[in-house]
Amino acid sequence: MQLFRTIPAQATHSRVLAIGNFDGVHLGHRALLERLAADARRLGLPAAVMTFEPHPRELFSPDQAPARLTSLHEKLALLESCGIEEVFLLHFSRKLAGLTAEEFIERGLVQGLGVRHLIIGDDFRFGKGRAGDFAMLQAAGQQHGFGVEAMHTIEINGERVSSSAVRDVLGAGDLEHAARLLGRPYSISGRVIHGNKVGRKLGFPTANIQLKRKRVALTGVFAATVSGLDKRFLPGAASLGVRPTLGQGLRPVLEVHLFDFDREIYGSHVSVHFLHKLRDEAKYDSLEALTAQIARDVQATQNYFAGKN
């Protein structure tokens, strides 16, 4: 997959394009991307995606911006797994937001990308003041010779699949529900880094996963698996949050205690797959009380996996 951080002044070839933030790459996104790939094959053109960094709400209302479901690295990997050949990653700035809808179409879609066919979500708006909509794109397509298709909302058991819906169920601790909307267990990827070794001192060594995000969509203690260290998914108990007993502050920390595992894995890039929530974070009066709770969490996690086998 090719990654471009700007739109060229003049396209060298045509392409089929989808536009969106694609946070989480959930089943609704996947349905759109499958349609994109099918249209690209039919026309013999590359399947391309235009997406933005940062999320527009992080620019205009950072205090109210939602927690990201995926980091940029995770999103790009998921897009590639869906058969996307080109990604145009645009820096979302006030300058970009100030482009009129007409300028976005003329400079970006027609001249810069040579779009032959465009797929968008049914609620997509664009351009200064969000003035651009599906009808404007259809009119531009008739003028410039490209097709426009709006992908309707995907529903599962009557529920609209959206990034907001995934955040809501993750926040409520319903990992199984989130997996149904995503089409896979929710996961966070990152590199294993050195921590303060408190877990090791308590008898439960953990792998500390680097989090490149200020906010997370879920917190608590979970039954999880880890991929990237072995050919199989390794079971363990994961903790994600601010570790209130240890007074670690407000920045979230992700750590996983892997069962029957004793290898040095610092520097490894892994993915933690959250399967079931055991409990919320809690503050304990002493390290002894915390250690006893961790032991109960480990037992509960082992019981969870035993029930799955």
C-alpha positions in Angstrom: 0.0 0.0 0.0 1.3 3.5 -0.9 1.0 6.3 1.5 0.8 10.0 0.3 0.7 13.0 2.6 -0.3 15.5 -0.1 -2.6 15.6 -3.1 -0.5 16.1 -6.3 -1.2 19.2 -8.4 -2.0 17.0 -11.4 -3.0 13.3 -11.4 -0.9 10.9 -13.4 -3.6 8.3 -13.4 -7.3 7.8 -12.5 -8.5 6.0 -9.4 -11.5 4.9 -7.4 -11.7 6.9 -4.1 -13.5 6.7 -0.8 -13.3 9.6 1.7 -13.7 9.3 5.5 -12.0 9.2 8.9 -12.4 5.4 9.2 -11.8 5.4 13.0 -12.0 1.8 14.1 -12.5 0.4 10.6 -15.7 -1.2 11.8 -18.2 -3.3 9.8 -19.8 -0.3 8.2 -16.4 0.9 7.0 -15.5 -2.5 5.8 -18.7 -2.8 3.7 -17.8 0.6 2.1 -14.2 -0.5 1.4 -15.4 -3.9 -0.1 -17.6 -1.9 -2.5 -14.6 0.3 -3.3 -12.3 -2.6 -4.0 -15.0 -4.2 -6.2 -15.5 -1.0 -8.2 -11.8 -0.6 -8.6 -11.4 -4.1 -9.9 -14.3 -3.6 -12.3 -12.7 -0.4 -13.7 -9.1 -1.7 -13.6 -8.0 1.2 -11.4 -6.3 1.5 -7.9 -8.6 1.5 -4.8 -7.7 4.7 -2.9 -8.8 6.2 0.4 -8.6 9.8 1.5 -8.4 10.3 5.3 -7.4 13.0 7.7 -5.0 13.5 10.6 -5.8 14.8 13.1 -9.5 14.1 13.4 -11.4 17.3 12.5 -13.0 17.5 16.0 -9.5 17.4 17.5 -8.8 20.6 15.7 -12.0 22.5 16.4 -13.0 21.2 19.8 -10.1 19.3 21.3 -11.7 19.1 24.8 -14.7 17.4 23.3 -13.0 15.2 20.8 -13.8 11.5 21.2 -11.2 9.0 22.2 -9.7 7.4 19.1 -10.6 3.8 18.5 -7.4 3.3 16.4 -4.0 5.0 16.2 -2.9 6.1 12.8 -0.6 3.1 12.5 -3.5 0.7 13.4 -5.9 2.4 10.9 -3.4 2.2 8.1 -2.8 -1.5 8.8 -6.5 -2.2 8.8 -7.0 -0.3 5.5 -4.3 -2.3 3.9 -5.9 -5.5 5.1 -9.0 -4.4 3.3 -7.2 -4.3 -0.1 -6.6 -0.5 -0.2 -3.7 0.3 -2.6 -3.3 4.0 -2.0 -4.0 6.2 1.0 -4.0 10.0 0.8 -3.4 11.1 4.4 -4.2 14.8 4.6 -3.1 17.0 7.5 -6.4 18.5 8.7 -5.7 22.2 9.3 -7.7 25.4 9.3 -6.3 26.0 5.8 -7.7 22.7 4.6 -11.0 23.3 6.4 -11.2 26.7 4.7 -11.3 25.3 1.2 -14.7 25.8 -0.4 -16.5 22.7 -1.5 -16.0 23.7 -5.1 -12.2 24.1 -4.6 -12.1 20.7 -2.9 -13.8 19.1 -5.9 -11.9 20.9 -8.6 -8.4 20.9 -7.1 -8.5 17.7 -5.1 -10.8 15.2 -6.8 -10.7 16.2 -10.4 -7.2 17.7 -11.0 -5.2 16.2 -8.2 -6.6 12.6 -8.0 -8.3 12.1 -11.3 -11.2 10.4 -9.6 -13.2 8.1 -11.9 -15.6 6.9 -9.2 -16.2 8.2 -5.7 -17.8 6.4 -2.7 -18.8 8.3 0.5 -20.9 7.6 3.6 -24.5 8.8 3.4 -23.9 11.6 5.9 -20.7 12.9 4.3 -20.3 16.7 4.3 -17.2 18.7 3.1 -15.8 22.1 2.3 -15.9 25.4 4.2 -18.9 25.5 6.5 -19.7 21.8 5.5 -21.4 23.2 2.4 -20.7 20.3 0.2 -23.0 17.3 0.1 -23.9 14.3 -2.1 -26.1 16.3 -4.4 -23.1 18.7 -5.1 -20.8 15.8 -5.8 -23.4 14.2 -8.2 -23.6 17.4 -10.1 -19.8 17.7 -10.3 -19.6 14.1 -11.4 -21.9 14.7 -14.3 -19.8 17.8 -15.3 -16.4 16.2 -14.9 -17.2 12.6 -15.8 -16.9 10.6 -12.5 -19.5 8.5 -10.8 -20.6 9.1 -7.2 -22.1 6.5 -4.9 -23.4 7.0 -1.3 -23.0 4.0 1.0 -26.0 3.6 3.2 -25.7 2.8 6.9 -25.0 -0.8 7.9 -27.2 -2.2 10.7 -26.7 -5.2 12.8 -29.9 -6.5 14.6 -31.5 -3.1 14.0 -28.5 -1.1 15.4 -26.6 1.4 13.3 -22.9 0.6 13.0 -20.8 3.6 13.7 -17.6 4.7 15.4 -19.7 6.4 18.1 -21.7 3.2 18.7 -18.4 1.3 19.2 -17.1 3.9 21.6 -20.4 3.7 23.6 -20.3 0.0 24.1 -16.6 0.0 24.9 -17.2 2.6 27.5 -19.9 0.5 29.0 -17.6 -2.5 29.1 -19.5 -4.7 26.7 -16.5 -6.1 24.7 -18.6 -8.8 23.1 -21.0 -6.2 21.7 -18.1 -4.1 20.4 -16.7 -7.2 18.6 -20.0 -7.6 16.8 -19.9 -4.0 15.5 -16.2 -4.2 14.6 -16.3 -7.7 13.1 -13.3 -8.6 15.4 -12.3 -8.1 19.0 -11.3 -4.6 19.9 -7.5 -4.3 20.0 -4.7 -1.8 20.8 -1.2 -2.2 19.3 2.1 -0.9 20.4 5.7 -1.6 21.3 6.6 -3.3 24.6 8.5 -0.8 26.7 10.2 -0.7 30.1 7.9 0.1 33.0 8.6 0.6 36.7 8.6 -3.2 37.3 5.9 -2.9 40.1 4.1 -6.0 38.7 7.3 -8.0 38.8 7.8 -7.0 42.5 4.2 -8.1 43.3 4.7 -11.5 41.6 2.8 -10.7 38.5 5.2 -9.4 35.8 3.5 -7.4 33.0 4.3 -6.3 29.5 3.9 -2.6 29.3 2.5 -1.5 25.9 3.3 2.0 24.6 0.2 4.1 24.1 0.4 6.8 21.5 -2.9 8.4 22.5 -4.0 10.8 25.2 -7.4 9.2 25.7 -8.6 5.6 25.5 -12.0 4.3 24.7 -12.1 1.8 27.6 -10.6 1.3 31.0 -10.5 -1.5 33.5 -9.2 -5.0 33.8 -9.8 -7.5 31.0 -9.4 -11.1 29.8 -7.3 -10.6 26.7 -5.0 -12.2 24.2 -1.7 -10.9 22.7 -0.5 -11.5 19.2 2.9 -10.7 17.7 5.0 -12.7 20.0 4.2 -16.2 18.8 2.3 -18.0 16.1 -0.6 -18.3 18.5 -2.6 -15.8 20.5 -1.3 -15.8 24.1 -3.8 -15.4 26.9 -3.4 -13.0 29.7 -5.0 -10.4 32.1 -4.8 -6.8 30.8 -5.1 -3.6 32.8 -5.8 -0.3 31.0 -6.1 2.9 33.0 -4.3 5.4 35.3 -3.4 2.9 38.0 -4.9 4.9 40.9 -3.4 2.7 43.7 0.1 3.5 42.5 -0.6 7.2 42.0 0.6 7.2 38.4 -1.3 10.3 37.3 -3.9 10.8 34.5 -2.0 9.3 31.5 -3.4 5.9 30.7 -1.1 2.8 30.9 -1.7 -0.6 29.2 -0.1 -3.6 30.7 -0.7 -7.4 30.3 0.2 -10.3 32.5 0.8 -13.3 30.2 0.2 -16.7 31.6 3.1 -19.2 31.7 5.3 -16.8 29.8 8.9 -15.9 30.7 10.7 -14.2 27.8 12.4 -10.9 27.3 10.2 -9.1 24.8 11.2 -5.4 25.1 11.0 -3.7 21.8 8.5 -6.2 20.3 5.4 -4.8 18.5 2.3 -6.5 19.8 -1.5 -6.3 19.7 -3.7 -6.7 22.7 -7.1 -8.1 21.9 -9.7 -7.3 24.6 -12.2 -10.1 24.9 -14.1 -9.7 28.2 -14.2 -7.0 30.9 -13.7 -8.3 34.5 -14.1 -5.1 36.5 -13.5 -1.3 36.6 -10.3 0.3 38.0 -10.2 0.7 41.7 -8.0 2.3 44.3 -6.7 0.0 47.1 -5.5 1.0 50.5 -2.2 -1.0 50.3 0.0 -2.9 47.9 -1.1 -6.1 49.8 -4.7 -5.4 48.9 -3.8 -4.7 45.3 -1.8 -7.9 45.1 -4.7 -9.9 46.4 -7.0 -8.4 43.8 -4.5 -9.0 41.0 -4.5 -12.7 42.1 -8.3 -12.8 41.9 -8.2 -11.1 38.5 -5.7 -13.7 37.2 -7.9 -16.5 38.5 -11.0 -15.0 36.9 -9.2 -14.6 33.6 -8.0 -18.2 33.7 -11.5 -19.3 34.4 -12.8 -17.3 31.5 -10.4 -19.0 29.1 -11.1 -22.4 30.6 -14.8 -21.8 29.9 -13.9 -21.1 26.3 -12.2 -24.4 25.7 
